[in-house]
Amino acid sequence: MRIGIIGNGRLGTALAEGFRRDGRHMVYLAYRSRPGRLEGVEAVRELPPVDVAILAVKPQDVGEALRQHRSRLEGTPLVSTAAGVRLARLAEQVDGGPLARAMPNICAAVGASTTVLCVQDDDPEGTRLVEEVFGALGRTAVVPCAQEDQLDAVTALSGSGPAYVYEVLHALAEAGTALGLDPELARALAVETVRGAAALAADRPAVPLDQLVRQVASPGGTTEAALGILRDGDLKGLLGRAVSAAARRSATLG
Ligand SMILES: NC(=O)c1ccc[n+]([C@@H]2O[C@H](COP(=O)([O-])OP(=O)(O)OC[C@H]3O[C@@H](n4cnc5c(N)ncnc54)[C@H](OP(=O)(O)O)[C@@H]3O)[C@@H](O)[C@H]2O)c1
Protein backbone atom coordinates (compact mmCIF):
# COMPACT_ATOMS: atom_id res chain seq x y z
CA MET A 1 0.00 0.00 0.00
CA ARG A 2 1.02 3.61 -0.47
CA ILE A 3 0.62 5.44 2.83
CA GLY A 4 0.83 9.21 3.15
CA ILE A 5 1.44 10.70 6.60
CA ILE A 6 0.68 14.41 7.05
CA GLY A 7 2.88 15.85 9.80
CA ASN A 8 6.48 14.83 10.48
CA GLY A 9 6.52 15.56 14.21
CA ARG A 10 6.87 13.11 17.06
CA LEU A 11 4.00 10.81 16.16
CA GLY A 12 4.20 11.12 12.36
CA THR A 13 7.88 10.18 12.45
CA ALA A 14 7.24 7.26 14.82
CA LEU A 15 4.53 5.93 12.49
CA ALA A 16 6.82 6.30 9.46
CA GLU A 17 9.62 4.47 11.30
CA GLY A 18 7.22 1.67 12.19
CA PHE A 19 5.97 1.26 8.61
CA ARG A 20 9.53 1.29 7.32
CA ARG A 21 10.54 -1.34 9.85
CA ASP A 22 7.54 -3.51 8.89
CA GLY A 23 8.57 -3.12 5.26
CA ARG A 24 5.21 -3.90 3.59
CA HIS A 25 4.18 -0.37 2.65
CA MET A 26 5.59 2.59 0.80
CA VAL A 27 5.55 5.69 3.00
CA TYR A 28 5.43 9.41 2.18
CA LEU A 29 5.90 11.85 5.05
CA ALA A 30 4.48 15.31 4.36
CA TYR A 31 6.14 18.19 6.21
CA ARG A 32 5.25 21.85 6.75
CA SER A 33 8.54 23.48 7.79
CA ARG A 34 11.40 21.00 7.68
CA PRO A 35 11.70 17.74 5.71
CA GLY A 36 12.61 14.83 7.98
CA ARG A 37 15.48 12.53 7.19
CA LEU A 38 14.35 8.97 7.51
CA GLU A 39 15.93 6.40 5.26
CA GLY A 40 13.35 4.58 3.16
CA VAL A 41 10.69 7.25 3.75
CA GLU A 42 10.10 9.95 1.17
CA ALA A 43 9.79 13.48 2.60
CA VAL A 44 7.31 15.49 0.53
CA ARG A 45 5.70 18.93 0.69
CA GLU A 46 2.53 17.75 -1.10
CA LEU A 47 1.24 14.18 -0.94
CA PRO A 48 1.33 12.11 -4.14
CA PRO A 49 -1.67 9.80 -4.80
CA VAL A 50 -1.87 7.35 -1.87
CA ASP A 51 -4.11 4.45 -0.81
CA VAL A 52 -4.57 5.89 2.66
CA ALA A 53 -3.66 9.18 4.32
CA ILE A 54 -2.88 9.54 8.04
CA LEU A 55 -3.23 12.91 9.68
CA ALA A 56 -0.60 13.42 12.41
CA VAL A 57 -0.77 17.14 13.16
CA LYS A 58 -1.77 18.91 16.39
CA PRO A 59 -5.53 19.22 16.90
CA GLN A 60 -5.35 22.98 16.34
CA ASP A 61 -3.61 22.43 12.95
CA VAL A 62 -6.15 19.91 11.63
CA GLY A 63 -8.27 22.48 9.75
CA GLU A 64 -5.30 24.08 8.03
CA ALA A 65 -3.77 20.71 7.08
CA LEU A 66 -7.05 19.43 5.64
CA ARG A 67 -7.45 22.63 3.60
CA GLN A 68 -3.87 22.40 2.31
CA HIS A 69 -4.18 18.76 1.24
CA ARG A 70 -7.89 18.93 0.31
CA SER A 71 -7.64 18.09 -3.40
CA ARG A 72 -5.35 15.11 -2.75
CA LEU A 73 -7.57 13.82 0.04
CA GLU A 74 -10.71 13.86 -2.13
CA GLY A 75 -11.93 10.25 -2.23
CA THR A 76 -8.87 9.00 -0.32
CA PRO A 77 -9.39 7.08 2.93
CA LEU A 78 -8.30 9.37 5.77
CA VAL A 79 -7.31 8.40 9.31
CA SER A 80 -6.83 11.11 11.91
CA THR A 81 -4.66 10.58 14.98
CA ALA A 82 -5.48 14.00 16.44
CA ALA A 83 -6.56 13.76 20.06
CA GLY A 84 -10.10 14.92 20.72
CA VAL A 85 -11.06 15.87 17.14
CA ARG A 86 -14.36 14.08 16.46
CA LEU A 87 -15.30 12.23 13.26
CA ALA A 88 -18.22 14.63 12.73
CA ARG A 89 -15.84 17.60 12.70
CA LEU A 90 -13.45 15.86 10.31
CA ALA A 91 -16.33 14.88 8.01
CA GLU A 92 -17.29 18.56 7.63
CA GLN A 93 -13.84 19.29 6.21
CA VAL A 94 -13.13 16.44 3.77
CA ASP A 95 -14.92 15.03 0.75
CA GLY A 96 -15.21 11.39 0.02
CA GLY A 97 -13.17 8.40 1.17
CA PRO A 98 -13.74 6.35 4.30
CA LEU A 99 -12.95 8.32 7.42
CA ALA A 100 -11.54 6.99 10.68
CA ARG A 101 -9.79 7.99 13.86
CA ALA A 102 -6.85 6.08 15.27
CA MET A 103 -5.14 6.44 18.62
CA PRO A 104 -1.72 4.82 18.39
CA ASN A 105 1.31 5.68 20.53
CA ILE A 106 4.97 6.32 19.81
CA CYS A 107 5.81 2.64 20.40
CA ALA A 108 4.63 2.32 16.77
CA ALA A 109 8.25 3.11 15.88
CA VAL A 110 9.21 -0.40 17.04
CA GLY A 111 5.99 -2.15 16.00
CA ALA A 112 4.67 -2.14 19.59
CA SER A 113 1.74 0.28 19.49
CA THR A 114 -1.71 -0.96 20.41
CA THR A 115 -3.84 1.31 18.25
CA VAL A 116 -7.52 1.87 18.95
CA LEU A 117 -9.60 2.60 15.87
CA CYS A 118 -13.01 4.16 15.34
CA VAL A 119 -14.43 4.13 11.82
CA GLN A 120 -17.17 6.42 10.53
CA ASP A 121 -20.50 4.54 10.38
CA ASP A 122 -18.59 1.40 11.47
CA ASP A 123 -18.02 0.82 7.75
CA PRO A 124 -16.71 -2.79 7.39
CA GLU A 125 -14.52 -2.04 4.37
CA GLY A 126 -13.02 1.02 6.08
CA THR A 127 -12.47 -1.00 9.27
CA ARG A 128 -10.66 -3.75 7.36
CA LEU A 129 -8.42 -1.16 5.72
CA VAL A 130 -7.40 0.69 8.89
CA GLU A 131 -6.88 -2.57 10.78
CA GLU A 132 -4.52 -3.67 8.04
CA VAL A 133 -2.65 -0.35 8.05
CA PHE A 134 -2.23 -0.06 11.82
CA GLY A 135 -1.73 -3.82 12.19
CA ALA A 136 1.70 -3.17 10.67
CA LEU A 137 2.57 -1.16 13.80
CA GLY A 138 1.44 -3.60 16.48
CA ARG A 139 -2.01 -4.64 17.68
CA THR A 140 -5.34 -3.02 16.95
CA ALA A 141 -8.68 -2.74 18.73
CA VAL A 142 -11.87 -1.16 17.38
CA VAL A 143 -14.48 0.88 19.25
CA PRO A 144 -17.88 1.32 17.60
CA CYS A 145 -18.77 4.73 16.30
CA ALA A 146 -21.50 5.12 18.91
CA GLN A 147 -18.74 4.96 21.55
CA GLU A 148 -16.36 7.41 19.92
CA ASP A 149 -16.07 9.28 23.24
CA GLN A 150 -14.06 6.32 24.57
CA LEU A 151 -11.17 7.59 22.48
CA ASP A 152 -10.63 10.32 25.11
CA ALA A 153 -9.98 7.61 27.70
CA VAL A 154 -7.82 5.67 25.22
CA THR A 155 -5.80 8.81 24.48
CA ALA A 156 -5.28 9.34 28.22
CA LEU A 157 -4.32 5.72 28.92
CA SER A 158 -2.35 4.42 25.95
CA GLY A 159 -1.82 7.44 23.67
CA SER A 160 -0.04 9.40 26.41
CA GLY A 161 0.80 6.27 28.43
CA PRO A 162 4.39 5.74 27.27
CA ALA A 163 5.30 9.07 28.90
CA TYR A 164 4.01 7.89 32.31
CA VAL A 165 6.06 4.72 31.97
CA TYR A 166 9.18 6.72 31.05
CA GLU A 167 8.67 8.90 34.13
CA VAL A 168 8.61 5.72 36.23
CA LEU A 169 11.64 4.29 34.42
CA HIS A 170 13.54 7.52 34.95
CA ALA A 171 12.74 7.55 38.67
CA LEU A 172 13.66 3.86 39.08
CA ALA A 173 16.94 4.28 37.21
CA GLU A 174 17.84 7.33 39.33
CA ALA A 175 16.95 5.44 42.50
CA GLY A 176 19.25 2.60 41.46
CA THR A 177 22.04 5.05 40.69
CA ALA A 178 21.53 6.78 44.06
CA LEU A 179 22.05 3.36 45.69
CA GLY A 180 25.43 3.07 43.99
CA LEU A 181 24.68 1.19 40.75
CA ASP A 182 26.39 2.20 37.55
CA PRO A 183 23.88 4.49 35.69
CA GLU A 184 23.94 2.28 32.58
CA LEU A 185 23.20 -0.84 34.64
CA ALA A 186 20.49 0.98 36.62
CA ARG A 187 18.78 2.07 33.39
CA ALA A 188 19.02 -1.41 31.87
CA LEU A 189 17.61 -3.00 35.03
CA ALA A 190 14.70 -0.54 35.15
CA VAL A 191 13.87 -1.00 31.44
CA GLU A 192 14.22 -4.79 31.47
CA THR A 193 12.16 -5.09 34.66
CA VAL A 194 9.28 -3.16 33.09
CA ARG A 195 9.64 -5.22 29.90
CA GLY A 196 9.63 -8.50 31.87
CA ALA A 197 6.76 -7.46 34.16
CA ALA A 198 4.67 -6.42 31.13
CA ALA A 199 5.51 -9.69 29.32
CA LEU A 200 4.41 -11.78 32.33
CA ALA A 201 1.17 -9.80 32.77
CA ALA A 202 0.46 -10.10 29.02
CA ASP A 203 1.12 -13.86 29.16
CA ARG A 204 -1.45 -14.30 31.98
CA PRO A 205 -4.43 -12.11 31.11
CA ALA A 206 -6.71 -14.06 33.46
CA VAL A 207 -4.56 -13.28 36.53
CA PRO A 208 -5.74 -10.10 38.28
CA LEU A 209 -3.02 -7.46 38.41
CA ASP A 210 -3.20 -7.14 42.21
CA GLN A 211 -2.52 -10.89 42.41
CA LEU A 212 0.64 -10.37 40.37
CA VAL A 213 1.69 -7.74 42.93
CA ARG A 214 1.19 -10.30 45.72
CA GLN A 215 3.29 -12.87 43.84
CA VAL A 216 6.31 -10.59 44.26
CA ALA A 217 5.56 -9.22 47.73
CA SER A 218 6.05 -11.76 50.50
CA PRO A 219 4.81 -10.56 53.91
CA GLY A 220 7.48 -8.62 55.79
CA GLY A 221 9.88 -8.74 52.83
CA THR A 222 11.73 -6.14 50.78
CA THR A 223 8.92 -5.53 48.26
CA GLU A 224 6.43 -4.89 51.09
CA ALA A 225 8.75 -2.22 52.47
CA ALA A 226 8.69 -0.43 49.12
CA LEU A 227 4.95 -0.94 48.50
CA GLY A 228 4.22 0.65 51.89
CA ILE A 229 5.89 3.84 50.72
CA LEU A 230 4.06 3.79 47.36
CA ARG A 231 0.70 3.28 49.10
CA ASP A 232 1.39 6.01 51.68
CA GLY A 233 2.06 8.34 48.72
CA ASP A 234 -1.21 7.17 47.08
CA LEU A 235 0.43 6.13 43.81
CA LYS A 236 -2.88 4.61 42.63
CA GLY A 237 -4.82 7.80 43.29
CA LEU A 238 -2.10 9.88 41.69
CA LEU A 239 -2.15 7.83 38.48
CA GLY A 240 -5.96 7.89 38.47
CA ARG A 241 -5.95 11.68 38.65
CA ALA A 242 -3.25 11.93 35.99
CA VAL A 243 -5.15 9.76 33.49
CA SER A 244 -8.42 11.62 34.24
CA ALA A 245 -6.72 14.97 33.62
CA ALA A 246 -5.45 13.74 30.24
CA ALA A 247 -8.92 12.45 29.29
CA ARG A 248 -10.54 15.77 30.25
CA ARG A 249 -7.95 17.61 28.17
CA SER A 250 -8.62 15.34 25.18
CA ALA A 251 -12.37 15.98 25.48
CA THR A 252 -11.78 19.72 25.16
CA LEU A 253 -9.46 19.56 22.13
CA GLY A 254 -12.08 18.80 19.47
N1 LIG B 1 3.11 12.37 20.35
C1 LIG B 1 2.43 11.27 20.68
O1 LIG B 1 2.95 10.38 21.37
C2 LIG B 1 1.01 11.10 20.20
C3 LIG B 1 0.31 9.90 20.52
C4 LIG B 1 -0.99 9.74 20.04
C5 LIG B 1 -1.59 10.72 19.28
N2 LIG B 1 -0.90 11.87 19.01
C6 LIG B 1 -1.56 12.89 18.17
O2 LIG B 1 -0.74 13.10 17.05
C7 LIG B 1 -0.82 14.45 16.61
C8 LIG B 1 0.60 14.99 16.44
O3 LIG B 1 1.24 15.01 17.70
P1 LIG B 1 2.82 15.18 17.81
O4 LIG B 1 3.17 14.96 19.23
O5 LIG B 1 3.48 14.37 16.74
O6 LIG B 1 2.94 16.74 17.45
P2 LIG B 1 4.22 17.50 16.85
O7 LIG B 1 5.47 16.82 17.29
O8 LIG B 1 4.03 18.94 17.18
O9 LIG B 1 4.09 17.27 15.28
C9 LIG B 1 3.10 17.86 14.50
C10 LIG B 1 3.71 18.08 13.13
O10 LIG B 1 2.69 18.44 12.22
C11 LIG B 1 3.28 19.32 11.28
N3 LIG B 1 2.25 20.05 10.54
C12 LIG B 1 1.37 20.97 10.98
N4 LIG B 1 0.59 21.40 9.97
C13 LIG B 1 0.98 20.73 8.86
C14 LIG B 1 0.56 20.73 7.49
N5 LIG B 1 -0.40 21.56 7.06
N6 LIG B 1 1.19 19.89 6.61
C15 LIG B 1 2.17 19.09 7.02
N7 LIG B 1 2.63 19.05 8.31
C16 LIG B 1 2.04 19.86 9.21
C17 LIG B 1 4.12 20.23 12.17
O11 LIG B 1 5.07 20.90 11.38
P3 LIG B 1 5.96 22.15 11.93
O12 LIG B 1 7.31 21.53 12.06
O13 LIG B 1 5.84 23.17 10.88
O14 LIG B 1 5.35 22.58 13.25
C18 LIG B 1 4.75 19.21 13.11
O15 LIG B 1 5.96 18.68 12.60
C19 LIG B 1 -1.62 15.22 17.68
O16 LIG B 1 -2.88 15.52 17.17
C20 LIG B 1 -1.70 14.26 18.85
O17 LIG B 1 -2.94 14.35 19.51
C21 LIG B 1 0.38 12.07 19.45
The ligand as a Gaussian input file, in Angstrom:
#p B3LYP/6-31G(d) Opt

LIG

0 1
 N        3.114000      12.367000      20.353000
 C        2.433000      11.274000      20.679000
 O        2.952000      10.380000      21.367000
 C        1.006000      11.098000      20.204000
 C        0.311000       9.902000      20.521000
 C       -0.993000       9.736000      20.044000
 C       -1.592000      10.724000      19.276000
 N       -0.900000      11.874000      19.009000
 C       -1.560000      12.891000      18.174000
 O       -0.735000      13.102000      17.051000
 C       -0.815000      14.452000      16.606000
 C        0.600000      14.994000      16.441000
 O        1.239000      15.012000      17.701000
 P        2.818000      15.185000      17.811000
 O        3.171000      14.965000      19.227000
 O        3.484000      14.369000      16.739000
 O        2.944000      16.739000      17.453000
 P        4.221000      17.496000      16.852000
 O        5.473000      16.824000      17.288000
 O        4.033000      18.939000      17.178000
 O        4.090000      17.271000      15.281000
 C        3.098000      17.858000      14.500000
 C        3.713000      18.080000      13.135000
 O        2.686000      18.442000      12.220000
 C        3.276000      19.323000      11.282000
 N        2.250000      20.054000      10.536000
 C        1.367000      20.968000      10.980000
 N        0.587000      21.397000       9.971000
 C        0.984000      20.731000       8.857000
 C        0.561000      20.734000       7.493000
 N       -0.402000      21.563000       7.064000
 N        1.186000      19.892000       6.613000
 C        2.172000      19.094000       7.023000
 N        2.631000      19.053000       8.308000
 C        2.037000      19.857000       9.207000
 C        4.125000      20.230000      12.168000
 O        5.068000      20.899000      11.379000
 P        5.957000      22.154000      11.925000
 O        7.312000      21.531000      12.055000
 O        5.838000      23.169000      10.881000
 O        5.348000      22.583000      13.248000
 C        4.752000      19.208000      13.108000
 O        5.962000      18.684000      12.596000
 C       -1.617000      15.216000      17.675000
 O       -2.879000      15.520000      17.170000
 C       -1.699000      14.259000      18.847000
 O       -2.935000      14.346000      19.514000
 C        0.376000      12.074000      19.446000

